[in-house]
Amino acid sequence: MALRAFYNEIKGMKVREIPSNLKPKLSWDHIKKSADQAVDRYI
């Protein structure tokens, strides 16, 4: 489901816009925050 949401998000973008959109999402801080949220939702 997350992959489908991600695909739908970038589907309407131009190729030049994609790196600026992906870079913040691939930072360690964002990954840690997302993992913490996933664990909180699971518990």
C-alpha distance matrix in Angstrom:
0.0 3.8 5.4 5.1 6.3 8.6 9.8 10.6 12.4 14.5 15.2 18.0 19.5 22.6 22.9 25.1 22.8 19.9 21.8 22.7 19.2 17.9 20.9 20.4 16.8 18.3 21.1 21.8 22.1 18.6 17.2 19.4 18.5 14.8 15.6 18.1 15.8 13.4 16.7 18.1 15.3 15.6 19.4
3.8 0.0 3.8 5.4 5.1 6.1 8.6 9.9 10.5 12.5 14.0 16.7 17.7 20.7 20.7 22.6 20.1 17.1 18.6 19.4 15.9 14.4 17.3 16.7 13.1 14.6 17.4 18.2 18.5 14.9 13.6 16.1 15.3 11.6 12.9 15.6 13.6 11.6 15.2 16.6 14.4 15.2 18.9
5.4 3.8 0.0 3.8 5.4 5.0 6.1 8.6 9.7 10.7 11.9 15.1 15.9 18.6 18.2 20.5 18.5 15.3 16.9 18.4 15.1 13.4 16.5 16.8 13.3 14.3 17.6 18.8 19.7 16.3 14.9 17.9 17.6 14.0 15.2 18.4 16.8 14.8 18.2 20.0 18.0 18.5 22.2
5.1 5.4 3.8 0.0 3.8 5.4 5.0 6.1 8.5 10.1 10.2 13.3 15.0 17.9 18.2 20.8 18.7 16.0 18.3 19.6 16.2 15.2 18.7 18.9 15.7 17.2 20.5 22.0 22.6 19.0 18.0 21.0 20.2 16.6 18.2 21.0 18.8 17.0 20.5 21.9 19.4 20.2 23.9
6.3 5.1 5.4 3.8 0.0 3.8 5.4 5.1 6.1 8.8 9.8 12.1 13.6 17.0 17.7 19.8 17.1 14.7 17.1 17.7 14.0 13.7 17.1 16.7 13.7 15.9 18.9 20.6 20.6 16.8 16.5 19.3 18.0 14.7 16.9 19.3 16.8 15.7 19.4 20.3 17.9 19.4 22.9
8.6 6.1 5.0 5.4 3.8 0.0 3.8 5.5 5.1 6.4 8.5 11.1 11.6 14.6 14.8 16.7 14.2 11.4 13.5 14.4 10.9 10.1 13.6 13.7 10.8 12.8 16.0 18.0 18.4 14.8 14.5 17.8 17.0 13.9 16.2 18.9 17.1 16.1 19.8 21.1 19.3 20.7 24.2
9.8 8.6 6.1 5.0 5.4 3.8 0.0 3.8 5.4 5.4 5.8 9.2 10.3 13.0 13.2 15.9 14.0 11.2 14.0 15.5 12.4 11.8 15.5 16.3 13.7 15.3 18.8 21.0 21.8 18.3 17.8 21.3 20.7 17.6 19.6 22.6 20.7 19.5 23.2 24.6 22.6 23.7 27.3
10.6 9.9 8.6 6.1 5.1 5.5 3.8 0.0 3.8 5.6 5.1 7.4 9.5 12.9 14.1 16.6 14.3 12.4 15.7 16.5 13.2 13.6 17.4 17.7 15.4 17.6 20.8 23.2 23.4 19.7 19.8 23.1 21.9 18.8 21.3 23.8 21.5 20.6 24.4 25.2 23.0 24.5 28.0
12.4 10.5 9.7 8.5 6.1 5.1 5.4 3.8 0.0 3.8 5.7 6.8 7.7 11.3 12.7 14.4 11.6 9.9 13.0 13.2 9.8 10.8 14.4 14.5 12.6 15.3 18.2 20.8 20.7 17.1 17.8 21.0 19.7 17.1 20.0 22.3 20.1 19.8 23.6 24.3 22.5 24.4 27.7
14.5 12.5 10.7 10.1 8.8 6.4 5.4 5.6 3.8 0.0 3.8 5.5 5.2 8.2 9.0 11.2 8.9 6.9 10.3 11.3 8.5 9.3 13.0 14.0 12.6 14.6 17.7 20.7 21.2 17.8 18.4 22.0 21.1 18.7 21.4 24.1 22.4 22.0 25.7 26.7 25.2 26.9 30.3
15.2 14.0 11.9 10.2 9.8 8.5 5.8 5.1 5.7 3.8 0.0 3.8 5.6 8.3 9.6 12.5 11.0 9.6 13.2 14.5 12.1 12.9 16.6 17.8 16.3 18.1 21.4 24.3 24.9 21.5 21.8 25.4 24.5 21.9 24.4 27.1 25.2 24.6 28.3 29.3 27.4 29.0 32.4
18.0 16.7 15.1 13.3 12.1 11.1 9.2 7.4 6.8 5.5 3.8 0.0 3.8 6.8 9.5 11.8 10.0 10.0 13.8 14.3 12.3 14.1 17.5 18.5 17.6 19.8 22.8 25.9 26.1 22.7 23.7 27.1 25.9 23.6 26.5 28.9 26.8 26.6 30.4 31.0 29.2 31.1 34.4
19.5 17.7 15.9 15.0 13.6 11.6 10.3 9.5 7.7 5.2 5.6 3.8 0.0 3.8 6.4 8.1 6.3 6.7 10.5 10.9 9.5 11.6 14.7 16.0 15.7 17.7 20.5 23.9 24.2 21.1 22.3 25.8 24.9 22.9 25.9 28.3 26.6 26.7 30.4 31.2 29.7 31.7 34.9
22.6 20.7 18.6 17.9 17.0 14.6 13.0 12.9 11.3 8.2 8.3 6.8 3.8 0.0 3.8 5.5 5.4 6.8 10.0 11.0 10.8 12.7 15.3 17.2 17.5 19.0 21.6 25.2 25.8 23.1 24.3 27.9 27.2 25.5 28.4 30.9 29.5 29.6 33.2 34.2 33.0 34.8 38.1
22.9 20.7 18.2 18.2 17.7 14.8 13.2 14.1 12.7 9.0 9.6 9.5 6.4 3.8 0.0 3.8 5.5 5.5 7.9 10.0 10.4 11.5 13.7 16.4 16.6 17.4 20.1 23.7 24.8 22.4 23.2 26.9 26.8 25.1 27.7 30.5 29.5 29.4 32.9 34.2 33.2 34.8 38.0
25.1 22.6 20.5 20.8 19.8 16.7 15.9 16.6 14.4 11.2 12.5 11.8 8.1 5.5 3.8 0.0 3.8 5.7 6.8 7.9 9.6 11.2 12.5 15.2 16.2 17.0 19.2 23.0 23.9 21.8 23.1 26.6 26.5 25.3 28.1 30.6 29.8 30.2 33.5 34.7 34.0 35.9 38.9
22.8 20.1 18.5 18.7 17.1 14.2 14.0 14.3 11.6 8.9 11.0 10.0 6.3 5.4 5.5 3.8 0.0 3.8 5.9 5.7 6.4 8.9 10.6 12.5 13.6 15.1 17.2 20.9 21.4 19.0 20.6 24.1 23.5 22.4 25.4 27.7 26.7 27.3 30.7 31.6 30.9 32.9 35.9
19.9 17.1 15.3 16.0 14.7 11.4 11.2 12.4 9.9 6.9 9.6 10.0 6.7 6.8 5.5 5.7 3.8 0.0 3.9 5.5 5.1 6.1 8.6 11.0 11.1 12.3 14.9 18.5 19.4 16.9 17.9 21.6 21.3 19.9 22.6 25.2 24.3 24.6 27.9 29.1 28.4 30.2 33.3
21.8 18.6 16.9 18.3 17.1 13.5 14.0 15.7 13.0 10.3 13.2 13.8 10.5 10.0 7.9 6.8 5.9 3.9 0.0 3.8 5.3 5.1 5.9 9.1 10.1 10.3 12.5 16.2 17.4 15.6 16.6 20.1 20.4 19.4 21.9 24.5 24.2 24.6 27.7 29.1 28.9 30.5 33.4
22.7 19.4 18.4 19.6 17.7 14.4 15.5 16.5 13.2 11.3 14.5 14.3 10.9 11.0 10.0 7.9 5.7 5.5 3.8 0.0 3.8 5.7 5.6 7.5 9.5 10.7 12.0 15.8 16.3 14.5 16.4 19.6 19.3 18.8 21.7 23.9 23.4 24.4 27.4 28.4 28.3 30.4 33.0
19.2 15.9 15.1 16.2 14.0 10.9 12.4 13.2 9.8 8.5 12.1 12.3 9.5 10.8 10.4 9.6 6.4 5.1 5.3 3.8 0.0 3.8 5.8 6.6 7.3 9.5 11.4 15.0 15.2 12.7 14.4 17.7 17.1 16.1 19.2 21.4 20.5 21.3 24.6 25.4 25.1 27.2 29.9
17.9 14.4 13.4 15.2 13.7 10.1 11.8 13.6 10.8 9.3 12.9 14.1 11.6 12.7 11.5 11.2 8.9 6.1 5.1 5.7 3.8 0.0 3.8 5.7 5.2 6.3 9.0 12.5 13.4 11.0 11.9 15.5 15.6 14.4 17.0 19.6 19.2 19.6 22.6 24.0 23.8 25.5 28.3
20.9 17.3 16.5 18.7 17.1 13.6 15.5 17.4 14.4 13.0 16.6 17.5 14.7 15.3 13.7 12.5 10.6 8.6 5.9 5.6 5.8 3.8 0.0 3.8 5.5 5.4 6.7 10.5 11.6 10.1 11.4 14.7 15.1 14.8 17.2 19.5 19.7 20.5 23.2 24.6 25.0 26.7 29.1
20.4 16.7 16.8 18.9 16.7 13.7 16.3 17.7 14.5 14.0 17.8 18.5 16.0 17.2 16.4 15.2 12.5 11.0 9.1 7.5 6.6 5.7 3.8 0.0 3.8 5.5 5.5 9.0 8.9 7.2 9.5 12.3 12.1 12.3 15.1 16.9 16.9 18.3 20.9 21.9 22.4 24.5 26.7
16.8 13.1 13.3 15.7 13.7 10.8 13.7 15.4 12.6 12.6 16.3 17.6 15.7 17.5 16.6 16.2 13.6 11.1 10.1 9.5 7.3 5.2 5.5 3.8 0.0 3.8 5.6 8.4 8.7 5.8 7.1 10.5 10.4 9.5 12.2 14.5 14.4 15.2 18.0 19.3 19.5 21.3 23.8
18.3 14.6 14.3 17.2 15.9 12.8 15.3 17.6 15.3 14.6 18.1 19.8 17.7 19.0 17.4 17.0 15.1 12.3 10.3 10.7 9.5 6.3 5.4 5.5 3.8 0.0 3.8 6.5 8.4 6.8 6.6 10.1 11.3 10.7 12.4 15.1 15.8 16.2 18.6 20.4 21.0 22.2 24.7
21.1 17.4 17.6 20.5 18.9 16.0 18.8 20.8 18.2 17.7 21.4 22.8 20.5 21.6 20.1 19.2 17.2 14.9 12.5 12.0 11.4 9.0 6.7 5.5 5.6 3.8 0.0 3.8 5.5 5.5 6.3 8.7 10.1 10.8 12.4 14.4 15.6 16.7 18.6 20.2 21.3 22.8 24.7
21.8 18.2 18.8 22.0 20.6 18.0 21.0 23.2 20.8 20.7 24.3 25.9 23.9 25.2 23.7 23.0 20.9 18.5 16.2 15.8 15.0 12.5 10.5 9.0 8.4 6.5 3.8 0.0 3.8 5.5 5.0 6.0 8.5 9.8 10.4 12.1 14.1 15.2 16.4 18.2 19.9 21.0 22.6
22.1 18.5 19.7 22.6 20.6 18.4 21.8 23.4 20.7 21.2 24.9 26.1 24.2 25.8 24.8 23.9 21.4 19.4 17.4 16.3 15.2 13.4 11.6 8.9 8.7 8.4 5.5 3.8 0.0 3.8 5.5 5.2 6.1 8.6 9.9 10.6 12.3 14.2 15.5 16.5 18.4 20.0 21.3
18.6 14.9 16.3 19.0 16.8 14.8 18.3 19.7 17.1 17.8 21.5 22.7 21.1 23.1 22.4 21.8 19.0 16.9 15.6 14.5 12.7 11.0 10.1 7.2 5.8 6.8 5.5 5.5 3.8 0.0 3.8 5.5 5.1 6.1 8.5 9.8 10.5 12.2 14.3 15.2 16.4 18.3 20.1
17.2 13.6 14.9 18.0 16.5 14.5 17.8 19.8 17.8 18.4 21.8 23.7 22.3 24.3 23.2 23.1 20.6 17.9 16.6 16.4 14.4 11.9 11.4 9.5 7.1 6.6 6.3 5.0 5.5 3.8 0.0 3.8 5.5 5.1 6.1 8.6 9.9 10.5 12.3 14.2 15.4 16.5 18.5
19.4 16.1 17.9 21.0 19.3 17.8 21.3 23.1 21.0 22.0 25.4 27.1 25.8 27.9 26.9 26.6 24.1 21.6 20.1 19.6 17.7 15.5 14.7 12.3 10.5 10.1 8.7 6.0 5.2 5.5 3.8 0.0 3.8 5.5 5.1 6.1 8.6 9.9 10.6 12.2 14.3 15.3 16.7
18.5 15.3 17.6 20.2 18.0 17.0 20.7 21.9 19.7 21.1 24.5 25.9 24.9 27.2 26.8 26.5 23.5 21.3 20.4 19.3 17.1 15.6 15.1 12.1 10.4 11.3 10.1 8.5 6.1 5.1 5.5 3.8 0.0 3.8 5.5 5.1 6.2 8.7 10.0 10.5 12.3 14.3 15.5
14.8 11.6 14.0 16.6 14.7 13.9 17.6 18.8 17.1 18.7 21.9 23.6 22.9 25.5 25.1 25.3 22.4 19.9 19.4 18.8 16.1 14.4 14.8 12.3 9.5 10.7 10.8 9.8 8.6 6.1 5.1 5.5 3.8 0.0 3.8 5.4 5.1 6.2 8.7 9.8 10.5 12.3 14.4
15.6 12.9 15.2 18.2 16.9 16.2 19.6 21.3 20.0 21.4 24.4 26.5 25.9 28.4 27.7 28.1 25.4 22.6 21.9 21.7 19.2 17.0 17.2 15.1 12.2 12.4 12.4 10.4 9.9 8.5 6.1 5.1 5.5 3.8 0.0 3.8 5.4 5.0 6.2 8.6 9.9 10.6 12.5
18.1 15.6 18.4 21.0 19.3 18.9 22.6 23.8 22.3 24.1 27.1 28.9 28.3 30.9 30.5 30.6 27.7 25.2 24.5 23.9 21.4 19.6 19.5 16.9 14.5 15.1 14.4 12.1 10.6 9.8 8.6 6.1 5.1 5.4 3.8 0.0 3.8 5.4 5.2 6.1 8.6 9.9 10.7
15.8 13.6 16.8 18.8 16.8 17.1 20.7 21.5 20.1 22.4 25.2 26.8 26.6 29.5 29.5 29.8 26.7 24.3 24.2 23.4 20.5 19.2 19.7 16.9 14.4 15.8 15.6 14.1 12.3 10.5 9.9 8.6 6.2 5.1 5.4 3.8 0.0 3.8 5.4 5.0 6.1 8.6 10.0
13.4 11.6 14.8 17.0 15.7 16.1 19.5 20.6 19.8 22.0 24.6 26.6 26.7 29.6 29.4 30.2 27.3 24.6 24.6 24.4 21.3 19.6 20.5 18.3 15.2 16.2 16.7 15.2 14.2 12.2 10.5 9.9 8.7 6.2 5.0 5.4 3.8 0.0 3.8 5.4 5.2 6.2 8.8
16.7 15.2 18.2 20.5 19.4 19.8 23.2 24.4 23.6 25.7 28.3 30.4 30.4 33.2 32.9 33.5 30.7 27.9 27.7 27.4 24.6 22.6 23.2 20.9 18.0 18.6 18.6 16.4 15.5 14.3 12.3 10.6 10.0 8.7 6.2 5.2 5.4 3.8 0.0 3.8 5.4 5.0 6.3
18.1 16.6 20.0 21.9 20.3 21.1 24.6 25.2 24.3 26.7 29.3 31.0 31.2 34.2 34.2 34.7 31.6 29.1 29.1 28.4 25.4 24.0 24.6 21.9 19.3 20.4 20.2 18.2 16.5 15.2 14.2 12.2 10.5 9.8 8.6 6.1 5.0 5.4 3.8 0.0 3.8 5.5 5.4
15.3 14.4 18.0 19.4 17.9 19.3 22.6 23.0 22.5 25.2 27.4 29.2 29.7 33.0 33.2 34.0 30.9 28.4 28.9 28.3 25.1 23.8 25.0 22.4 19.5 21.0 21.3 19.9 18.4 16.4 15.4 14.3 12.3 10.5 9.9 8.6 6.1 5.2 5.4 3.8 0.0 3.8 5.6
15.6 15.2 18.5 20.2 19.4 20.7 23.7 24.5 24.4 26.9 29.0 31.1 31.7 34.8 34.8 35.9 32.9 30.2 30.5 30.4 27.2 25.5 26.7 24.5 21.3 22.2 22.8 21.0 20.0 18.3 16.5 15.3 14.3 12.3 10.6 9.9 8.6 6.2 5.0 5.5 3.8 0.0 3.8
19.4 18.9 22.2 23.9 22.9 24.2 27.3 28.0 27.7 30.3 32.4 34.4 34.9 38.1 38.0 38.9 35.9 33.3 33.4 33.0 29.9 28.3 29.1 26.7 23.8 24.7 24.7 22.6 21.3 20.1 18.5 16.7 15.5 14.4 12.5 10.7 10.0 8.8 6.3 5.4 5.6 3.8 0.0
